[in-house]
Amino acid sequence: MSDHNNGKQLNEIKYSVLDLSPIVLGGSAAESFRNTLDLAQHAEKWNYNRYWLAEHHNMPFIASSATSVVIAHVANGTSKIRVGSGGIMLPNHSSLVIAEQFGTLESLFPGRIDLGLGRAPGSDQRTARALRRDTGRNGDDFPEQLDELRAYFDPSLAEGKAQVRAIPGEGLNVPIWLLGSSGFSAQLAGQLGLPFAFASHFSPNNTLPAMDLYRRSFQPSKVLDKPYAMVGVNIIAADTDEEATRLATTLQQQFLNLIRGNEVQLQPPVDDIKELASAYELAALQQQLGSSIIGSKETVKDKLQKFVNDTGADEIMAIAQVFDHKARVQSFEILAEITGQKDRSEQK
């Protein structure tokens, strides 16, 4: 696979942030949003390319359910970093409403808004019913919904059908990304010539097949003349390997609690995850979090270079579900040092 990026060095690709606006044990959504803006301002200062927020519902540890509103909050508190969704779960919404929301965001913050789209519900069936009212939708009609959405921005795609107009939205250039954790969106993004973002942070085993499928099915479009793939990966960096491993137990507990159906806020780190999990659960964690890059500056640098070589990623989107906000900010600072972004921002 490594021939895709012709051995790109870490300072030759772009880096971005995916923030789930975590609500920590004893914390509140209000605090999460303050932390999100603080991290976004640091990310901008350290030359990160984009800052994405994700739509999840009915999850006590994620505050970004009203994703468009949080994007506006972050874009308003920053000045040049791109801000967007990673992603909006399109089956939960009418395409018209999303076109209007992102048309509004692009009108307020021109040239800075991304619209990343997923086809999963981002929630359980009960929540999906509460969101949608139309229980027949299960994501199978995602390609049709996507066509409808794209035609609101560019009416020439509507193939002569008279349609409702998205005001604001129509005529605006809001880059649309497809997000995926399997092959479906990889193939669709390729066929439509759209950029693709893969969720390696919770679907590591599908990463290389999906990237390969995207590149093989890619057709040039007026959006892209060649494939552009971003890969989301958990990166937790600290001063030492031991400290990073300890910080990462918060992420491991988050997944353990999901496996167990135990809906709680983000938990503080523990000294040894093995004391909390059975052998079966530890294997399940490895299955879901296997591509995570955790360690000191040197360790993260080596693992990240291997990951970039293996995936041929054009851009890396880092996720750090870390309990302590200062430690989370520091993790992104260390990453910015490893990749040379921080040096570039200091030279300006």
PAMIPA-450913 format. One record per residue (C-alpha): residue in three letters; y, x, z. Coordinates in steps of 0.2 Angstrom, whole numbers, plus 5000, padded with zeros to 4 digits. Example, Ala and Ser with C-alpha at 12.3 -4.5 7.8 and 13.67 -1.06 7.14 Angstrom:
# PAMIPA-450913
ALA497850625039 SER499550685036 
END
This chain:
# PAMIPA-450913
MET500050005000 SER501250145004 ASP501650174986 HIS502750024986 ASN504250104995 ASN503950284988 GLY503850355005 LYS505550295011 GLN506250375026 LEU506850275041 ASN508650305037 GLU508450235019 ILE508050055023 LYS509049915032 TYR508749855050 SER509149675057 VAL508849585073 LEU507849425076 ASP508449345093 LEU507549195101 SER508949175114 PRO507649195128 ILE507849095143 VAL507249205157 LEU506449145174 GLY507849075185 GLY509149085170 SER509948955160 ALA510348915141 ALA512148955145 GLU511749125150 SER510549155135 PHE511949115123 ARG513149235132 ASN511749365131 THR511449325112 LEU513249345108 ASP513349515118 LEU511849575109 ALA512549525092 GLN514149615095 HIS513149775100 ALA512049755084 GLU513649735073 LYS514349895081 TRP512749995078 ASN512649945059 TYR511249815060 ASN511249715043 ARG510949545049 TYR510649445065 TRP509549295064 LEU509149155076 ALA507549045076 GLU507248855077 HIS505948815091 HIS505848655100 ASN505148605117 MET504948785123 PRO505648815140 PHE505949005136 ILE506948985119 ALA508748915119 SER509048915100 SER508348745096 ALA510048685088 THR509948845077 SER511548805066 VAL512648785081 VAL512048955088 ILE512349035071 ALA514148975072 HIS514349035090 VAL513749215084 ALA514649215068 ASN516249165077 GLY516049315089 THR515749445076 SER516649495061 LYS515549575048 ILE513649565052 ARG512749435042 VAL512149285053 GLY510749165048 SER509149075052 GLY507449155054 GLY507149015051 ILE507548835049 MET505948735049 LEU506348635034 PRO505048495036 ASN505948445052 HIS507548405043 SER508248315028 SER508648445014 LEU510448365013 VAL510848395031 ILE510348575030 ALA511348595014 GLU512848525023 GLN512648625039 PHE512448795030 GLY513848745017 THR514948715033 LEU514448885040 GLU514748975023 SER516448895022 LEU516848945040 PHE516149125038 PRO516149165019 GLY514949295013 ARG514049315030 ILE512749165031 ASP510849175027 LEU509749025026 GLY507949075031 LEU506748935029 GLY504948905036 ARG503748765033 ALA502948765050 PRO503548635063 GLY504048775076 SER503348655089 ASP501848545093 GLN501348385085 ARG502148275098 THR503848365096 ALA503748355077 ARG503548165079 ALA505048165090 LEU506048265078 ARG505548185062 ARG505348005064 ASP504348015048 THR502648065054 GLY501848085036 ARG502748245034 ASN501648405037 GLY502448535027 ASP501348505011 ASP502948445002 PHE503848605007 PRO504048654988 GLU504848484984 GLN506048494999 LEU506548674994 ASP506948614976 GLU507948474983 LEU508948594995 ARG509248724982 ALA509948594970 TYR511248534983 PHE511948714982 ASP511748734963 PRO511748564954 SER511148644938 LEU509448654946 ALA509348464948 GLU508748454930 GLY509948314925 LYS509448204939 ALA510948114946 GLN510948154965 VAL511948144981 ARG513148294983 ALA513148414998 ILE515048425003 PRO515248565009 GLY513748655001 GLU513948624982 GLY514348784972 LEU514248894987 ASN513149044987 VAL512049045003 PRO510549165001 ILE508949075004 TRP507449165011 LEU505649105013 LEU504849155029 GLY502949155031 SER501549205042 SER500249175028 GLY500049185009 PHE500849015005 SER502649055007 ALA502349235000 GLN501749164984 LEU503049034983 ALA504449154986 GLY503749274972 GLN503649134960 LEU505449074963 GLY506049254963 LEU506749234981 PRO506849364995 PHE505349355007 ALA505249385026 PHE503549405034 ALA503149365053 SER502149525057 HIS502749505075 PHE501449365078 SER500349375062 PRO499949565060 ASN498349545051 ASN499049445037 THR500449565034 LEU499849675020 PRO498949535010 ALA500549425011 MET501649575005 ASP500449614991 LEU500349434986 TYR502249414986 ARG502449564975 ARG501049514963 SER501749344960 PHE503549394959 GLN504549324944 PRO506349394941 SER507649264944 LYS509549244944 VAL509449284963 LEU508349444962 ASP507749554948 LYS506449634959 PRO505449584975 TYR506449604991 ALA505349595007 MET505849605025 VAL504549615039 GLY504849555057 VAL504049665070 ASN504149675089 ILE504949835093 ILE505249885112 ALA505950055115 ALA506450135132 ASP506750305139 THR504850335142 ASP503250265135 GLU502750195152 GLU504450105154 ALA504250025137 THR502449975140 ARG503049895156 LEU504449805147 ALA503249735134 THR502249645147 THR503549505147 LEU503049475128 GLN501249485132 GLN501449355146 GLN502449245134 PHE500949245122 LEU499649225137 ASN500649075143 LEU500648995125 ILE498749025124 ARG498548935141 GLY499648795137 ASN500748845151 GLU502548805147 VAL503748925157 GLN505249025156 LEU505149205151 GLN504349305164 PRO504849475172 PRO503749625168 VAL502249675178 ASP501449845181 ASP499749805173 ILE499449665161 LYS497549685163 GLU497749615180 LEU498349445173 ALA497249425158 SER495349415154 ALA494549525142 TYR494549375129 GLU496349345132 LEU496749535130 ALA495849525113 ALA496849375108 LEU498449465113 GLN497949615102 GLN497549495088 GLN499349425089 LEU500349565094 GLY499349715086 SER500849775075 SER502049785090 ILE502949955091 ILE503150005109 GLY503650165117 SER504950305119 LYS506150365105 GLU504850485098 THR503350365099 VAL504350225091 LYS504950335077 ASP503250395073 LYS502450215073 LEU503950135064 GLN503850265050 LYS501950225048 PHE502350045048 VAL503650065034 ASN502450165024 ASP501050045026 THR502049885022 GLY503349955009 ALA504649845018 ASP506349845011 GLU507049795028 ILE506449785045 MET506949645057 ALA506649695075 ILE506249575089 ALA506249625107 GLN505749485120 VAL506349585135 PHE506649505152 ASP508149615157 HIS509649595146 LYS510249775148 ALA508549845144 ARG508449735128 VAL510149795122 GLN509649975126 SER508049945116 PHE509049905101 GLU510250055104 ILE508750175104 LEU508150095088 ALA509850115080 GLU509850305085 ILE508050325078 THR508550255061 GLY510250345060 GLN511250175060 LYS512150225076 ASP512750395069 ARG513450305053 SER514450185064 GLU515150325074 GLN515750415059 LYS516750275052 
END
